[in-house]
Amino acid sequence: MSVRRLICTWLSLCPLIAGTVMAQPVEVPGFTHVRSLGGIDEYRLGANGLTVLAVPDPAATVVSFQVLYRVGSRNEAAGTTGDTHLLEHLMFKGSRHYNKALGNSLNSYMERVGANFNATTSMDRTNYFGTLGRDALEGYIAIEADRMRNLLLRPEDLASEMTVVRNEYERGENSPFTALFQQVMATAYQAHPYHHPTIGWRSDIEHANVDKLRRFYDTFYWPDNATVILVGDFQPDQALGWIRQYYGSIPRAPKAIPAVTTEEPPQQGPRRLVLKRAGATGNLIIAFKGPRALDPDAAALTVLGLVLSQGKSSRLYRALVDTTVATQAGAGFHALRDPGPFVVTVSLPPDAKHEQAEKIAWTELERIKTEGVTREDIQRVLGPYRADQVYQRDGVRSTSARLGNAVSQGDWTLFVTELEALEKVTPADVQRVARKYLVENQSTTGWFVPEKSS
């Protein structure tokens, strides 16, 4: 069964082909089958608690192998911000048994087998992934397993990557929207570590050192804090055997992985900020405190965001863009492991008035709170959203990425159940969450005001 057909089955968009049967979970010594849903099998490696999600697709021509560590900027504190991202960069500099000096580095191996590979850091996770042919899978598993605990982490590697990271930081600083969003998050979240930008604060980045990064690595990079995700052309029993072979000797974390226990206290009034710097056009962001991804209200907030901003017939587009008050307008719920924000964004044309755009945006929010939405409103936005989900999940890499996002949110089954949850959202649900979360006293408003260069 192809990945696309599996997706269509999960989303009830396509009929199941007659005679096609979901593969049964395999039995591999050392592994326990935990659960299965939507063609995805979850296994646990008994030796060290490593979680494996297997999505075999014999029709695919390649396989995606992803290692996701449940550590992101939410696990950082003042003085360590940016460590997750810096460590992601240094993970490509070699491990004890696979490095440039030995002539068998990750880069050289992946280039030789014609694979695509990369890594990303977010608030809730760090992931490393490659897309390659089945014949090259064992070699990649061996390298990933080695760098889980045998990273070289040398001062010279940190020095060489600092230039790259500084350039990334400057690109973000030079983007008015990125800089404004960073300031809005820092203002909205004053206690919880979502306060910190994923790339880190400049002073922490500049004071990074190998000893500090080694402590961070030794805290979070363990098999019981990781999930391996395989999607595509592989044989489950063979792949699980390789995972047991290369990961099985790695012990569990010697200490409990530190939990994030800080909760954002209730906000007791609206917060505002203005960011002024050189630029051509203005931006407006209004952020509200929302729930976590696993909260039952998450689906209704997602639908609310779609009603406000999905397509040219959406509420914000008609009120702001059609009237030339704005060039772009959007809204959406950031579904995160801990309570995340519902965000309204507006891009302004040159010399536009922030006050006018903000007033119109609030008017549209209040309309939903007082007048509600219709079933037709919901169905109109869910149709394109369903199609977009099929597109985003078509292919082994994109399927793996979306599944990884669900893992980072707290439960991989969200990947399977998301559309069903959205279909159950009623007009009353949308109005209820708008009234509950889109509250002025729970809002943080940011303006980017461009200054003319002298």
N, C-alpha and C positions, 0 to 999 in steps of 0.2 A: 504494500500500500504506500503510495507516494506521500511526501510531507504535505503537499497541497490537498490531497484527498483526505488525509487525516484531519487537516485544519477544517476543511469543508464539513466533515462529519461532526467535529466538535462544535462548530458554529451553526449547525443545522441549516447550512446553505446548499448542500448538495446531497443527493441520495447515496447511500452506501452501495457500492457495486455488488451485485449478487455474487455470492460465493467467496467474497473476500472476508478473511477472518483475522482478527487481531492476534498477533503473535503472543504466545504464552511466555510468562517470565521464565528465565533459565535458572537452573540450579548450578551454582559454582561454589566449590569449597572455599570457605572463608567469608563468604558473603551471605547476608540475610536479605531476603526480599521483603521490603517494607510495605509497599502498596503500589497499585497501578491505577491510572486514570487517563482516559483519552489517548491511549497508545503510548503512554510514558510509563516506564517501570523505574521505581526507586529501589536502590539497594544500599546496604550499609556494610562496610568492611569491618568485621568484628575486631580485628587486631588493633585498630586505631580510631574507629568512628568516622572514617571518610565516607561521605555520601556520594552516590553515583546515580545520575539520571540518564537512562538509556532510551533513545528514540530511534530505533533502526528503520531504515528506509532503503530497501534493496534497489529501488529504482533510481536512487541518487548515484551520481558518478564520483562524489567525493564525500568526505566525512569532516564534520566540525568537532573539534575537541576543545573544550573550555574548562579552565580551572578558575573557580570563583571563590575568593576569600571574603568572608563576612567581616570586612574591615574597610571603612571609608573615613571621610572627614568627620563623621559623627563620633568616631573613636579617638579624636584628637582633642587636645586642650591647649590653652595658652602656653606657648613655648615649643609645642610639637606640631603646630599647624603646618600643613604641607608635607609632613613626613610620609603619609600614605602615597602621595603623588611622586615624591622623590624616590621612594623605594620602588615604585613601579618602573621608573626609568632604569634604576640600577639592576633590576632583575634581568636585564638584557646584556649585562656586562660579563656574564660568565659564572659558572659554578665549579665546584671542585673537579668533577669528572668531565665537564663539557665547557670548554673555553677556547679562546683564540690561540693561546700558547700550545694547546694540544692539537689544534687544527680541526676540532670537532664542535665548534661553538654552535649555539642555537641558530644564529644568523646564517652560518655557512651551510648547516644541515637543511634548513628550510628553503634556502635559495637553490640548493642542489636538487631537492625533490619538487621544486616548483610550487611551494606552498605560500599561501597568504597568512600573515600572522601579525598580531598587534596586542595592545592592552589598553585598558581605560580605568580611570578612577572616578568614583562618584561619591555622594554623601554616605551611601550605605554599603558599598562594596568596591573591591578591586578585582578585575578579571583579566585573564590571559587566555588567548585563543588562537587557534590555527585552523585553516581549512586546507585539506590535503588529500591525496589519494590513499586508499585503504592500505596499500603496500608500505606506505611511509608512516603509518599510525604508531606502530610499536616504538620506532625511534623517537618520535615526538613525546610519547608518554614517558619514556626513559629520561629525556631531558627535563620535562616539566617536574617529574618526581625529584630529580637531583636538585633543582633550584628551589624546591620547597624548603629544604633544610641545609643545603650546602652552598649557599650563595657566597661569592668571594667578598663582596662589599669592601673594595679597596679605596683609599683616599684619592688615588689618581682617577678612578672612575667617577667619583663624586665631583671632582674638579672639572672633568670634561663635560659632565651633564649639567653643571650649574649654568653654563651659557645657554643651553637649550631651554632649561626651565625658566631662566630670566626672560628669554625671548617670549615664551608662552605667557608669562605674567604680564609683560608689556603689551602684548596683543590684547589681552583682556582689559588692561587699563586704558588702552586707546579705543576701545569700543564703548561708546556712550551707554548703550543699553546694558552691556555686561557689567560695567562699573556701577550703574544705577541699581541693577538687580542685586549686586553684591551688597550695596549699602542698605537696601531695603531689607534684605534678609538679616543683616547685622543689627538693624534697628528693631525688627519684628521679634527676633529670637535673641533675648538678652541673657538667658541662662543656659538653654539647651545648645549643644555644639553645632546645630545647624546654623548658628551664628557665624561660624567660620567659613570662608570660601574654600572650595575644594582644593584649589591650588595653594592655599595658605596665605598668611600675611607676610608681607615683604621682609620684615625684620626676622621672623622665624626662619624663612627660607635662607636668608643670608647667614644665619647663625647655625645652620644645619651642619652636623659632623657625622662621621662614620660611627662613632661610639653610640650616639643617640639613635641613629637609624638601625644599628644592630640590636639595640634594646627593643625597638619597635618591632623589628622582624622576629625576634625571639619571643615576643609576646603574642603575635597574631598569626604567624605563618606555620600552622600545624594542620594535620589532616582532619582533626575533629572540628576545625573552624573553616573547612573548605567543602565545596561541592564540585564534582566533576560532571560535566554535561557532554554527552555524545549524541550527535544527530547525523544521520545519513547512512553511508555505505559501510557497514561494519557488521561483524558477527558477534552478537552479545557475549556468548560464552568465551570466545577468543579474546575480546577486548577486556572483559572483566578479569580474565586470567592474567593479561599483561598488567592491568592496574594492580592486582594483588602482588604480582612479581616485583614491580618497581616501587610501589607505595607501601607494601605490607610491612616492611622492616622499619618504617618511620614510626616512632612512638607517638602516643597522644601528647598533647600539651602537658608539661610537668605541673603547671598551675592552671586553675580555672581561667578561661578567657575573660578579661575584665568586662563586666556588663556596663552599659550606659544607663545610669540610674537617674540622672538629672532630668527633671521635667520642667517644661516652661511654665512659670506661674501665670495665673489668669491676667490678661491685660486689662487695665482699668481706665482706659481712655485712648482716644485716637493719637497716633504718632505721625509726625510729618518730618520730611527732610528735603532739602534742596541741594542738588549737586550742580555746581557751576564750573564749567571749563570750556576750552575751545571746542567748537563744533558748529554744524550747519543747521541741525533741526533738533527739536525737543522731543522728550519722551516722558510718559506718565506711567507709573505703576501703582496699583492699589492691591495690597496683599492682606488677606484675612487668615486667621488661624483656623485650620481644618483638623480633621481626625487623621489617624494612621490608615495605611492602605487596607488593613484587615478589618477596619470598622465597617459595619453594615451601611453607614451613610456614604461610603466612598463611591458607590455606584451612582447614587442620586447626584452627588456633586460632579461626577464626570458628565452625566447627562446635562446638568445645569450649564457646565462650561460649553458643551456642544450647542445648546440652544442659544447661548449668548454669542457664539463666534463661529459656528460651522457654516461656511459658505456666504454668498452674497445676500442671502435672504435672512441672515441671522440678525438678532436684535442690535448688537453693537455695530455691525457693518452698516446697516440701514441708518442708524442714528448718527454715526460718526463719519464714516467714509463716504457714503452717498451724499452727505451734506457738505463734503470737503473740509470738515473740521479736522479730520485726521486722514492719514494715508494708509494706516493699518490699525486694526483693533482686534484683540484676542482675549480669551479667558480660558482658564483651565485649572483643574485640581492636580497638584503635584502629590501623587500617591507615594508616600515614603514609609520606611519601616516605623518611624515615630511620627507623631502628628505633623503633617506638612501643610503648606499654604495653598489656598485658592487665590489665584492671581489674575488680575485684569491688567492688560497692557495696551497702551495707545502710543502710536508714533505720529508725530505732528508735522505738518508742512512748515516751511520757513515762515518765521514771524507769527506763528499761530499762538493763541492764548491758552495756556494750561488751564486757567480757571474755567473757560468755556467747555473744554473737553472733559474735565473732571466732573463738572455739573451734569453734563449729558450722560456720562457713564453711570453716575449715581442714580439718575432718573430711570435708566433702564433696569438697574438692579432693584430699585424700589417698585417698579412696575411688576416684576415677577413676584415680589414679596406680597403685593396687594392684589394683583389680578390673576396670578398664577400662569400656567401654561396649559396647552391642550394635548390630548393624546396624539393629534396630528402633528403638533410641534415636535414631539418626541420621535415619532416614526420618521419624520422628514430628516432628522439629523442622524438617526441610527442607521439608516440605509447606507449613506456614504461612509459612515464609520465602520460598519461591518465590512464593506468592500476594502477599505483601507487596511483593516486588520488582516484580511486574507493576503493582500499584497505584501504587507510588512512581514508576514510569516511564511512567505513563499521562498524556499531555499534553505539549505541547511544552516548557513551562518545566521541569517535573520531569525530563523526559528530558535536557534540556540541563544541568540541575544535576548529575544523576548522572554524565553524561559528563564534565563539568568536574571532578568529584571524582576520576575515574580519571586525568585529565590531571595533576592535582596530585599524585597518588600515583606518577606516573612513566611511565605508559603508558596511553593512552586505550583500548586493546584490553581492558583489565581489565573495562570496562563490558560487553563482549560475552562474555568467557570466564569471568566470575565463577561463574555457576551451574554450568557444566560442571566447573570445578575443585572446587566443593563436592560435586558428585555423585560425584566420584572418591575422596573422603575415606573411609578405612576405619576401623573401630574401632581397629585397631592404630595408625593415624596419630594418632587423638585421644589415646590413652594415651601415645604417644611424646612428643607436644608437651607434654602435661601434665607428664610427668616432666622434660622438657628445660627448660621455662620457668617452671613454677610451683614455684620453689625458694625456700625461706625466705631463704637468703643473698642472693637477688636480689630480695627484696621490700621495699616501702616501705609501711608501715601508718600511716594517719592517723585520728585520732578527732576528731570535733567534739563537745565536751562543753558543753551549754548551761548557762549560769550564770543563776540566778534574779536578776532585777533587784531591787535593794534599795529 
